Amino acid sequence: MHHAPRTTHFFYPGPDVLPFDHHDIRVYIDNLFVEGQLTPVQQPDIAIDRGSWIRSGIIEAGANEDKVRIVRLFDLVEKGLPTTESRYSDWTTFALKWAELSAMTRTSGEGLGPSQENQDSLNQFKNLQSKINILFAKWLNAHYASLINLPPTNPAMLHHVPRRMARDMEDARGSRVALLVVDGLALDQWVTIRQILQEQDSSLIIRESATFAWIPTLTSVSRQSIFSGKPPLYFPASINSTNNEGNLWKQFWEGAGLSRLDIAYQRGLGDGDVVSILEETMNPNNTRVVGLIVDKIDKIMHGMQLGAAGMHNQIKQWCQGGFLGSLIDYLLGHGYVVWLTSDHGNIECCGQGRPSEGVIAETRGERVRVYPTPELRSSVANKFTFAHEWNPVGLPEGYFPLVAGGNDAFILSGESIVGHGGIAIEEVIVPLVKFEKRTR
């Protein structure tokens, strides 16, 4: 059969004819759009039958596309619930779909006011969220410990991320890498950011996955595990602080064979001129490894009075300001392989009472309390039945967390906050993203 010569110039070479009429391909197309893997296009100037298989890839002017997609996402999520015997990769794959639904539920109908339809979706979401997090807590109890020593090829936990980067550098001699840790960025908030980054730069390639944070999902525990490349067991002296991160980062890369002069670390990023900020810390022509902490979202979270929907709105406004896009563009432009992750997510939660325990807790967070002995922890746990006495796997001696599950928090009954520290899927499974640029 003779085909006409190709006239379209694709970013990637491929077959002249794509077999979209094949059942094995067509059956997946609509799901890829619903799950956010493919981006739909505006309706062309031709009539498209509502029952057509390509309908899911078309945005129809005036139609309520969000409503249709939310209904389909609920269906996919409910049918695809992992079990207590699922693999960790089943949970990360599921978490990406759950994040799409969460983001859509929080942002759909933005500016239109709280309609009954939106409220019904939110109620359905909260009921499903409760079911998922009960299941997830059971899975964590049985399987979390087995993740720690997995190979870092596809990082299952945050401390595997720099190990994966180091392996890539070994394989590609002379390469350079940058790690952006967006403190407190949850997977559903990443969905909001991803859409804006794609709009700002159509040449950006985003390779998206997810990984497990360290429990308790506190910055001092989980973020230090990223920069050290080790479980928290190995940094007992700084388990309650982040002030040693820069040293841990440099020690990790010196252990991988780099000179201290090749390594850069900077924290407290989020606003301002990217070039002048970065060039105080690194020389883009010489620095081979750079670790950067963007803490803007964590600041938004700790000041948030408007719940999860308010978080999405403020994150969207910040990302539209262009700092993150400029940061990624600068690093890619100077030849770095750029990775982005987060130390923990966050969840909108409601108070179930605050323990009045004096000074026996070493850490007194809204979603986690840490005790020096299991006996002290048990005495509090007996009064707060919503909390889990977390097995201190991979944690230093004398560190016994009592962590909240579901949407509960150690704050006054009836109060509501956006918090972190617990074991909800929204806190524990975080984005892991690799950026590249398309070249024609």
C-alpha positions in Angstrom: 0.0 0.0 0.0 1.4 3.4 -1.0 1.2 6.3 1.6 1.4 9.9 0.7 4.7 11.5 1.8 4.7 12.9 5.4 4.2 16.6 5.6 3.9 17.0 9.3 7.1 17.6 11.3 6.8 15.7 14.6 9.0 16.3 17.6 9.8 12.6 17.6 10.2 10.3 14.6 7.5 7.6 14.5 5.3 5.6 12.1 3.7 7.5 9.2 0.4 6.0 10.2 -0.8 5.5 13.8 -3.3 2.6 14.2 -5.9 4.4 16.2 -8.6 2.1 14.7 -7.0 -0.8 16.5 -9.1 -1.8 19.5 -6.1 -2.3 21.8 -5.1 1.3 21.3 -8.5 2.9 21.1 -9.7 1.4 24.4 -7.1 3.4 26.4 -7.4 6.8 24.7 -10.3 8.2 26.7 -8.7 7.1 30.0 -5.5 8.8 29.1 -7.4 12.1 28.7 -9.5 11.6 31.8 -6.3 10.8 33.9 -4.5 13.9 32.7 -1.8 11.9 30.7 -3.0 13.6 27.5 -4.2 17.2 27.1 -7.4 17.7 25.0 -7.6 20.3 22.2 -10.1 23.0 21.4 -13.0 21.8 19.2 -12.1 22.2 15.5 -14.5 23.7 12.9 -16.0 20.3 12.2 -19.0 18.5 13.6 -18.0 15.6 16.0 -20.5 13.1 17.1 -21.0 13.1 20.9 -20.6 9.3 20.9 -17.4 9.4 18.9 -14.3 7.7 20.5 -12.3 10.9 20.0 -14.8 13.0 21.9 -12.7 12.7 25.2 -9.8 14.6 23.5 -12.0 17.6 22.4 -12.9 20.6 24.6 -16.3 21.7 23.4 -17.1 25.4 23.8 -19.8 26.0 26.4 -19.9 22.4 27.6 -19.3 21.5 31.2 -16.2 19.5 30.5 -15.1 19.5 34.2 -18.3 17.8 35.3 -18.0 15.0 32.7 -14.3 14.4 33.7 -15.0 14.4 37.4 -17.7 11.7 36.9 -15.3 9.6 34.9 -12.5 10.1 37.4 -14.7 8.9 40.3 -15.6 5.8 38.3 -11.9 5.1 37.5 -10.8 5.7 41.1 -13.5 3.5 42.6 -12.9 0.7 40.2 -9.1 0.9 40.6 -8.8 0.9 44.4 -5.6 -1.0 45.5 -5.9 -3.6 48.2 -3.9 -4.4 51.4 -1.9 -6.8 49.3 -1.1 -4.5 46.4 2.5 -3.6 45.4 3.8 -0.2 46.3 3.8 0.7 42.6 0.0 0.1 42.5 -0.4 2.7 45.2 1.8 5.3 43.5 -0.1 4.8 40.2 -3.4 5.0 42.0 -2.2 8.2 43.9 -1.6 10.0 40.6 -5.2 9.3 39.5 -6.5 10.3 43.0 -4.5 13.5 42.7 -6.2 14.4 39.4 -9.7 13.9 41.0 -8.7 15.8 44.1 -7.4 18.8 42.0 -10.6 18.7 39.8 -12.9 18.6 42.8 -11.1 21.5 44.5 -10.9 23.8 41.5 -14.0 22.9 39.4 -16.4 25.8 39.0 -13.9 28.2 40.4 -15.4 31.6 40.8 -19.0 30.3 40.2 -19.9 30.0 43.8 -20.7 26.8 45.9 -23.4 25.1 43.7 -25.2 22.0 45.0 -23.5 20.0 42.2 -20.1 21.0 43.5 -21.1 20.3 47.1 -22.3 16.8 46.0 -19.0 16.1 44.4 -17.1 17.3 47.5 -19.2 15.0 49.7 -18.6 12.0 47.4 -14.9 12.9 47.5 -14.7 13.0 51.3 -16.5 9.7 51.7 -14.2 8.0 49.2 -11.1 9.7 50.8 -12.0 8.2 54.2 -12.3 4.8 52.7 -9.0 5.1 50.8 -7.1 6.3 53.9 -8.3 3.5 56.1 -7.1 1.0 53.5 -3.9 2.9 53.0 -3.1 2.9 56.7 -3.5 -0.9 56.8 -1.3 -1.3 53.8 1.4 0.9 55.3 1.5 -1.2 58.5 2.1 -4.3 56.6 4.4 -3.1 53.7 6.1 0.2 54.5 9.2 -1.3 56.0 9.9 -3.4 52.9 10.3 -0.2 50.8 13.4 1.1 52.5 16.1 -1.2 50.9 14.6 -1.4 47.4 17.1 -0.5 44.6 16.9 3.2 43.6 16.3 2.6 39.9 12.7 3.7 40.3 12.8 5.5 43.6 10.3 4.0 46.0 11.2 6.3 48.8 12.6 9.8 49.0 16.1 8.8 50.2 16.4 6.8 46.9 16.1 10.0 44.8 19.7 11.3 45.1 21.0 7.7 44.7 19.2 7.5 41.4 20.6 10.8 40.3 24.2 9.7 41.3 23.7 6.5 39.2 22.6 8.5 36.2 25.7 10.7 36.6 27.9 7.7 36.6 26.3 6.4 33.4 26.6 9.8 31.7 30.1 11.1 32.5 30.3 14.9 32.7 26.5 15.3 33.2 25.0 17.7 35.7 21.9 17.4 37.9 19.6 19.7 39.8 17.1 18.7 42.5 14.2 21.0 43.4 12.5 20.1 46.6 9.2 22.0 46.8 8.5 21.8 50.5 5.0 20.7 51.3 3.8 20.1 47.7 1.1 17.5 47.6 0.3 15.5 44.5 -3.0 17.2 43.8 -1.3 20.6 44.1 1.4 19.3 41.7 -1.5 18.7 39.2 -2.4 22.4 39.4 1.2 23.4 38.9 1.8 21.0 36.0 -1.0 22.5 34.0 0.5 26.0 34.4 4.0 25.0 33.6 2.7 23.3 30.4 0.8 26.5 29.4 3.9 28.7 30.1 6.3 26.5 28.0 5.0 24.1 25.4 8.5 22.7 24.8 8.8 21.3 28.4 8.7 17.5 28.7 7.4 16.4 32.0 8.0 12.8 33.1 5.8 12.3 36.0 5.8 9.6 38.8 5.4 9.4 42.5 7.3 8.2 45.6 6.9 7.6 49.3 7.8 10.2 51.9 9.3 9.3 55.3 6.8 8.8 58.2 6.2 10.9 60.2 5.8 13.3 57.3 7.6 16.2 58.9 10.1 18.4 57.1 12.9 17.7 59.5 12.5 13.9 59.0 11.5 13.6 55.4 13.4 16.5 53.7 16.7 15.6 55.5 16.3 12.0 54.1 16.3 13.5 50.6 19.4 15.6 51.0 21.3 12.9 52.9 20.3 10.0 50.7 19.7 8.0 53.9 17.0 6.9 56.3 16.5 9.2 59.3 18.2 6.5 61.4 21.5 8.0 60.1 20.9 11.6 61.3 19.7 11.3 64.9 21.4 14.5 66.0 19.4 16.7 63.6 16.1 14.8 63.5 14.3 17.8 64.8 16.0 20.5 62.7 16.8 21.2 59.0 19.9 23.2 59.7 22.3 20.3 58.8 20.8 19.7 55.3 23.4 21.5 53.3 26.2 19.4 55.0 24.3 16.2 54.5 23.9 17.0 50.8 27.6 17.8 50.4 28.6 14.6 52.3 26.4 12.5 50.0 27.9 13.8 46.8 31.4 13.7 48.2 30.8 10.1 48.9 29.8 9.7 45.2 33.2 11.0 44.2 32.6 14.8 43.6 34.6 17.6 45.0 32.9 20.0 47.5 33.5 22.8 44.9 31.2 20.9 42.4 28.2 20.9 44.9 25.7 23.7 45.6 22.8 23.9 48.0 20.3 26.7 48.7 17.1 27.1 50.7 14.3 29.6 51.1 13.5 30.1 47.4 10.1 31.1 46.0 10.1 34.7 44.7 12.4 37.2 42.9 14.8 37.1 40.0 16.0 33.6 39.4 19.4 34.5 37.8 20.6 36.8 40.5 19.4 34.5 43.3 21.1 31.4 41.9 24.3 33.0 40.9 24.9 33.9 44.6 25.1 30.1 45.3 26.3 28.4 42.1 28.3 28.9 39.0 26.3 27.4 36.2 29.5 26.6 34.2 31.2 24.7 37.0 28.7 23.5 39.5 27.8 19.8 38.8 25.2 19.1 41.4 22.7 21.6 42.9 20.0 21.1 45.6 17.4 23.8 45.9 14.5 24.2 48.4 11.5 26.1 47.3 9.5 26.8 50.5 6.8 29.0 49.1 4.0 26.4 49.3 4.9 25.4 52.8 4.5 29.1 53.8 1.1 29.2 52.0 0.0 26.1 53.9 0.9 27.3 57.3 -1.0 30.6 56.7 -4.0 29.0 55.1 -7.4 29.8 56.4 -9.5 28.7 53.4 -8.9 25.0 53.3 -7.7 22.9 50.4 -9.5 24.9 47.7 -7.8 28.1 49.0 -4.5 26.3 48.8 -5.0 25.5 45.2 -6.0 29.1 44.4 -2.9 30.6 46.1 -0.5 28.0 44.6 -2.0 28.7 41.1 -1.5 32.5 41.6 2.1 31.9 42.7 3.0 29.6 39.9 1.5 32.0 37.3 3.9 34.6 38.6 6.6 32.5 36.8 9.3 31.9 39.5 9.1 28.1 39.3 8.9 28.0 35.5 11.9 30.4 35.2 13.9 28.3 37.7 13.4 25.1 35.7 14.1 26.9 32.4 17.3 28.4 33.7 18.6 25.0 34.9 17.6 23.2 31.7 19.2 26.0 29.7 22.5 25.5 31.5 22.6 21.7 30.8 21.2 20.3 34.1 19.0 17.3 34.3 16.2 18.7 36.5 14.3 16.6 39.1 11.5 17.9 41.3 10.0 16.3 44.4 8.5 17.2 47.7 9.2 16.2 51.3 5.6 15.6 52.2 2.1 16.5 51.1 -0.8 18.0 53.2 -4.4 17.3 53.9 -7.4 19.4 55.1 -8.2 18.1 58.6 -10.4 18.6 61.6 -9.6 18.8 65.3 -10.3 15.8 67.6 -8.8 17.3 70.7 -5.4 18.5 71.9 -3.4 16.3 74.3 -2.7 18.2 77.6 0.5 16.3 78.3 2.9 19.0 79.5 6.4 18.5 78.1 6.4 14.7 77.6 6.1 15.1 73.8 9.3 16.1 72.0 7.4 17.2 68.9 3.8 18.6 69.2 2.4 18.9 65.7 -1.1 19.0 64.4 -0.8 15.6 62.8 2.0 14.0 64.8 3.3 13.8 68.3 6.7 12.2 69.1 7.6 10.6 72.4 10.9 9.4 73.9 9.5 6.0 75.0 6.7 3.7 73.8 5.1 3.8 77.3 4.6 7.6 77.2 3.2 7.3 73.7 0.7 4.5 74.7 -0.6 6.6 77.6 -1.6 9.3 75.2 -2.8 6.9 72.4 -5.3 5.4 74.8 -7.2 8.7 74.9 -6.9 9.5 71.2 -8.1 6.5 69.4 -7.9 8.1 65.9 -4.1 8.1 66.1 -1.7 5.3 65.1 1.3 4.2 67.3 3.7 4.1 64.3 6.4 1.4 64.3 9.6 3.5 64.3 11.1 1.7 61.3 14.2 3.5 60.0 14.0 6.1 62.7 16.6 6.9 65.4 16.6 5.4 68.9 14.2 7.1 71.3 11.9 8.4 68.6 8.3 7.0 68.9 5.7 8.8 66.7 1.9 8.9 67.3 0.5 9.8 63.9 -2.9 10.9 62.8 -4.7 9.1 60.0 -7.6 10.1 57.8 -8.7 13.8 58.3 -8.1 14.0 62.1 -5.8 16.3 63.9 -4.4 17.1 67.4 -6.2 20.4 67.6 -9.3 21.7 69.4 -12.5 19.9 68.4 -14.2 21.5 65.5 -11.2 23.5 64.3 -10.1 23.0 60.8 -6.6 23.3 59.2 -4.4 22.2 56.3 -1.7 20.1 58.0 0.9 17.4 57.6 2.8 14.8 59.7 0.4 11.9 59.4 -0.2 8.9 57.2 -2.9 9.9 54.8 -2.2 9.1 51.1 -2.2 12.9 50.5 0.8 13.3 52.9 2.8 10.2 52.2 2.9 9.8 48.4 4.5 12.8 46.8 5.4 13.8 43.2 8.7 12.8 41.6 9.2 14.6 38.3 11.9 14.8 35.7 12.0 17.7 33.2 13.5 17.9 29.8 13.2 20.2 26.8 11.9 19.3 23.3 14.4 20.0 20.6 13.3 20.0 17.0 
